[in-house]
């Protein structure tokens, strides 16, 4: 087994949702790629870990995506992240992205979504 394949099989993604007063912090850590995104997508759709987003008080909160601990993002990860942003945007909830990785902006430009994505960045 090559080193590259070992890195792919051990890639991991973790996430957390923490509610504080008027902010809900969503933190992604690790690799957001086609190899790691399925568990996040499944939990998002079942709203298990992100149940805090289904509360009636969510409209008064700001969703803050913290991407400081992302180590890698590929086009599949970008597609999923964009879908998550869009899902929340449809709920008319304010959200912002902090600690934006260069890969995110590069992929946004590639898919001509950079202007849309910039609306979430201070």
C-alpha positions in Angstrom: 0.0 0.0 0.0 1.4 3.4 -0.9 1.5 6.3 1.4 -1.1 8.2 -0.6 -3.6 5.3 -0.3 -3.0 5.1 3.4 -3.7 8.8 3.8 -7.0 8.4 1.8 -8.2 5.4 3.9 -7.4 7.2 7.2 -9.0 10.5 6.2 -11.5 11.6 8.8 -14.1 14.4 9.2 -15.6 15.5 12.5 -18.1 18.1 13.2 -19.9 19.8 16.1 -22.7 22.2 16.8 -22.7 24.4 19.8 -25.4 26.9 20.7 -24.3 30.0 22.7 -26.8 32.8 23.4 -27.4 34.4 19.9 -24.9 32.2 17.9 -24.8 28.6 16.8 -21.3 27.5 16.0 -20.9 24.7 13.5 -17.3 23.5 13.3 -15.9 21.1 10.7 -12.6 19.5 11.3 -10.5 17.2 9.1 -11.0 16.4 5.5 -14.2 17.3 3.7 -14.0 15.1 0.6 -15.9 12.4 -1.3 -14.2 9.9 1.0 -15.5 11.5 4.2 -18.7 13.4 3.5 -21.4 10.7 3.6 -21.7 10.5 7.4 -22.0 14.3 7.6 -24.7 14.3 4.9 -26.7 11.5 6.5 -26.7 13.2 9.9 -27.5 16.6 8.4 -30.6 15.1 6.7 -31.7 13.2 9.8 -30.9 16.3 11.9 -29.4 14.3 14.7 -26.2 16.1 15.5 -27.6 19.3 14.0 -30.9 19.2 15.8 -30.1 22.6 17.2 -30.9 24.0 13.7 -34.5 22.8 13.8 -35.5 24.8 16.9 -38.1 27.5 16.5 -35.7 30.0 18.0 -33.1 29.5 15.2 -34.3 32.6 13.3 -32.9 34.8 16.1 -29.5 33.1 15.9 -26.5 33.6 13.7 -25.0 30.4 12.3 -21.2 30.6 12.3 -19.3 28.1 10.2 -15.8 27.6 11.6 -13.6 26.0 9.0 -10.3 26.6 10.9 -9.7 22.9 11.4 -10.4 21.7 7.8 -7.3 20.1 6.4 -8.6 19.5 2.9 -11.6 20.1 0.7 -12.3 18.6 -2.7 -15.1 19.4 -5.2 -17.4 16.9 -3.6 -16.8 18.4 -0.2 -17.4 21.9 -1.7 -20.7 20.7 -3.3 -21.9 19.4 0.1 -20.8 22.5 2.0 -22.6 24.7 -0.6 -25.7 22.6 -0.1 -25.6 23.0 3.6 -25.2 26.8 3.3 -28.1 26.8 0.8 -30.3 24.7 3.1 -29.9 27.2 5.9 -30.2 30.2 3.6 -33.6 28.9 2.5 -34.7 29.2 6.2 -33.8 32.9 6.1 -31.3 32.5 8.8 -28.2 34.7 9.0 -25.0 32.8 8.6 -21.3 33.5 8.2 -18.1 31.6 7.5 -15.0 32.2 9.5 -11.5 30.9 9.0 -12.1 30.4 5.3 -9.6 28.0 3.7 -8.0 28.9 0.4 -9.4 25.7 -1.2 -12.9 26.9 -0.5 -12.4 30.1 -2.4 -10.6 28.4 -5.3 -13.4 25.9 -5.7 -16.0 28.7 -5.5 -14.3 30.5 -8.3 -14.0 27.3 -10.3 -17.8 26.8 -10.1 -18.6 30.5 -10.5 -20.1 30.7 -7.0 -17.5 33.0 -5.4 -19.8 36.1 -5.4 -22.5 34.0 -3.7 -20.1 32.6 -1.2 -18.6 36.0 -0.4 -22.0 37.0 1.0 -21.3 34.7 4.0 -17.8 36.0 4.6 -17.1 39.2 6.6 
